[in-house]
Amino acid sequence: MALSVILIVGFVLALLLGQLNLRFASPVLSILKRWTWWVVISLGLAYLCHEYGWVDRPLWVLAVGFFLIYFLIETAYRWLEIHALSVSPIPLFPRFQINSSGEEWPTHPRLLKIRDWLRNHGYKQVQALKAEMGGGIYLRTSIYPDASGQVRVQVTFLPQAHGGIVVCFALTSQTSTGYRYVTDNLFLPFGGFYPENWLVERSPWRRSLRGLLARHQQRIAKSNELLVPWTSDPLGDLNLQQRELEQINTELGFLFPHAEREDYGKITYEGRYRVWKELWLLNYFGRAARYK
């Protein structure tokens, strides 16, 4: 009886988390929702099999078995997703252009508070950009340098299937020795390779811009590197980054050469495993691979 009550509470909790996530589009809520469904479905099927005598095994053995079956089904589904992405026309490193449509910032009060925070702390927008992902869906981003010009804040809005919008931040600084420090909270799997002079730290759990900025400043202070102001055009620099990333990931075997992509897709089989691994870590633990 106690287990049945727990399952009912868990089912209601999963539905509630789903509804809250529709409103807030929070990666943290998504993680909690996925774990809740995983546990509820595994325990629920085990409870039914044990209660009606369908399988002559202890309850905990059935629960573990269904837990693993859920993992296998989830894995197969994600592999199909990655394969579909690999053979689709969706660009992995899209090219950006100036966003002159006037829709660079969503009007949701939660997101407008972020813009107000940036303005109140001396950050001024220099460019609003967008990149087409296919099917009329655009990735929108705005660039905000600080007063010194040494830190660029890239605010990116990721449209979700249910209509919500996830906001992510990427803070970038360059040093006098040629290194690029990047601190972001992107919740998208990458799985590829960065150039040697890029020092990237991804912190998906840090949803606050204030907290992410503090972490970025902490990394810079610890490195004892001298920062130099940005002088390059944000649009040109961002597209240069995209070309550089595509080139290095092709050279290192994450992507197939262009001549082979029509037959095999964009992502190599090793690359698909790396994407799946990072996707799984992000979806259930909010962790990304560590890049030094």
Residue pairs with C-beta under 8 A, 6 or more apart in sequence:
3 43
3 47
4 47
6 43
7 40
7 43
7 44
7 47
10 36
10 39
10 40
10 43
11 40
11 44
13 36
14 33
14 36
14 37
14 40
17 29
17 32
17 33
17 36
18 33
20 26
20 29
21 29
21 30
21 33
21 162
21 164
22 162
22 163
22 164
23 164
24 110
24 164
25 160
25 162
25 164
25 165
25 166
26 166
26 207
27 166
27 187
27 204
27 207
27 282
27 286
28 205
28 207
28 286
30 283
31 283
31 284
31 285
31 286
34 283
34 284
35 284
38 67
38 70
39 67
41 66
41 70
42 63
42 66
42 67
42 70
43 63
43 66
45 62
45 66
46 59
46 60
46 62
46 63
46 65
46 66
47 59
48 54
49 55
49 57
49 62
50 57
50 58
50 59
50 62
55 62
57 65
75 276
75 280
78 276
78 279
78 280
79 272
79 276
82 267
82 272
82 275
82 276
82 279
83 265
83 272
85 92
85 266
85 267
86 265
86 266
86 267
86 272
87 265
87 266
88 134
89 134
90 133
90 134
91 131
91 133
91 134
92 246
92 255
92 266
92 267
93 242
93 243
93 245
93 246
94 131
94 132
94 133
94 139
94 242
95 131
95 239
95 242
96 129
96 130
96 131
96 141
96 235
96 238
96 239
96 242
97 129
97 130
97 131
97 235
98 127
98 128
98 129
98 130
98 235
99 128
99 129
99 130
99 138
99 140
100 128
101 130
103 140
104 128
104 130
104 140
104 142
105 111
105 112
105 115
105 128
105 142
105 157
106 157
106 165
108 165
111 157
111 165
111 167
114 155
114 167
114 209
117 209
117 210
118 125
118 144
118 153
118 155
118 209
121 146
122 146
122 147
123 144
123 145
123 146
123 147
123 153
124 144
124 145
125 142
125 143
125 144
126 143
126 144
126 145
126 234
127 142
127 143
127 233
127 234
127 235
128 140
128 141
128 142
128 143
129 140
129 141
129 142
129 143
129 234
129 235
129 238
130 138
130 139
130 140
130 141
131 138
131 139
131 141
132 138
132 139
133 139
137 159
138 159
139 156
139 157
139 158
139 159
140 156
140 157
141 154
141 155
141 156
141 157
141 238
142 154
142 155
143 152
143 153
143 154
143 155
143 234
143 238
144 152
144 153
144 154
144 155
145 151
145 152
145 153
145 230
146 153
148 229
149 229
149 230
150 173
150 227
150 228
150 229
150 230
151 171
151 172
151 173
151 213
151 216
151 227
152 171
152 172
152 173
152 230
152 234
153 169
153 170
153 171
153 209
153 213
154 169
154 170
154 171
154 172
154 184
154 238
155 167
155 168
155 169
156 167
156 168
156 169
156 170
156 186
157 165
157 166
157 167
158 165
158 166
158 167
158 168
158 187
158 188
159 165
160 166
166 187
168 184
168 185
168 186
168 187
169 184
169 185
169 209
169 212
170 182
170 183
170 184
170 186
171 182
171 183
171 184
171 212
171 213
171 216
172 180
172 181
172 182
173 180
173 181
173 216
173 220
173 227
174 180
174 181
174 227
174 228
174 230
175 181
175 223
175 225
175 226
175 227
175 228
176 225
176 226
176 227
176 228
177 225
177 226
178 197
179 197
179 198
179 199
179 225
180 195
180 197
180 198
180 199
181 199
181 216
181 219
181 220
181 223
181 225
182 198
182 199
182 200
182 201
183 200
183 201
183 203
183 212
183 215
183 216
183 219
184 200
184 201
184 202
184 203
184 212
185 202
185 203
185 204
185 205
185 206
185 207
185 212
186 202
186 204
186 288
187 204
187 282
187 286
188 282
189 275
189 278
189 279
189 282
189 288
190 202
190 275
190 278
190 288
190 289
191 254
191 271
191 274
191 275
191 277
191 278
191 279
191 289
192 245
192 249
192 252
192 254
192 255
192 271
192 274
193 248
193 249
193 252
193 254
194 200
194 245
194 248
194 291
195 244
195 245
195 248
198 291
199 219
199 223
199 291
199 292
200 291
201 215
201 219
201 290
201 291
202 288
202 289
202 291
203 212
203 215
203 288
204 282
204 286
204 287
204 288
205 286
206 212
206 215
220 227
230 237
246 255
249 255
249 271
250 256
250 257
250 258
253 268
253 270
253 271
254 267
254 268
254 270
254 271
254 274
255 261
255 266
255 267
255 268
255 271
256 264
256 265
256 266
256 267
256 268
267 275
274 289
277 289
278 288
278 289
281 287
281 288
281 289
282 288
